[in-house]
């Protein structure tokens, strides 16, 4: 018999999942004030809440508390979802639930932030939402600091103080298929996959050179020596250094 697990009095083994069509229909009814449709949406998405809180299970918080906080995020998602945006409800709801959990964990963090710093951060966040609603454009920290009549550094410090560090594998959203994580949204222009593979190919090509060729290239391109300086150190003429250098570079080019 399947083991039953109860969270907040809810038997999680019996949680159902609403179809996409039923969810859309209930969202339309709930948007028009249908309380029963709203309740069905909540109960029909509790399994989604459960799947999200499992990702926070190692934080040391009681599962009941996380589940209740996740349900608050779910309710906010239901009440604020805009069907005209053209995304699945779960794609919108997952980040809302995660955000609510993060706020809860941040406020209950053992690392205490002073009340004044926390107040500054919350005022900055509230002002950000206000400016975003007014201009429909993400306000900069400079704009927020100016409106608050504070130094930019003070606002940044306050916001950083209440921020909860996240893993690169933290989910951003899920549409029922593969979950998109923070790492999937991060790029590094300075170190692309192509740079990485080229670096490996270069190392392999250099390893196939003779010991003298490797020494000459190391002195020339890693230590910045001139051909004359290298010639004196190796004990051969500058013309020989030039010839060996060109030959070694040509070997590398062929192998890469």
Buried (B, 14 or more C-beta within 10 A) or exposed (E): EEEEEEBEEBEBEEBEEBEEEEBBBBBEBBBEEBEEBBEBBBEBBBBBBBBBBEBBEEBEBEBBBBBBBBBBBBBBBBEEBEEEEEEBBBBBBBBBBBEBBBBBBBEEEEEEBEEEBBEBBEBBBEBBEEBEEEEEEEBEBEBBBEBBEBEBEBBBEBBEBBEBEEEEEBBBBBBEEEBBBEEEEEEEEEEEEEEEEEEEEEEEBBEEBEEEBBBBBEBBEEEEBEBEBBBEBBEBEBEBBBEBBEBBBEBBEEBE
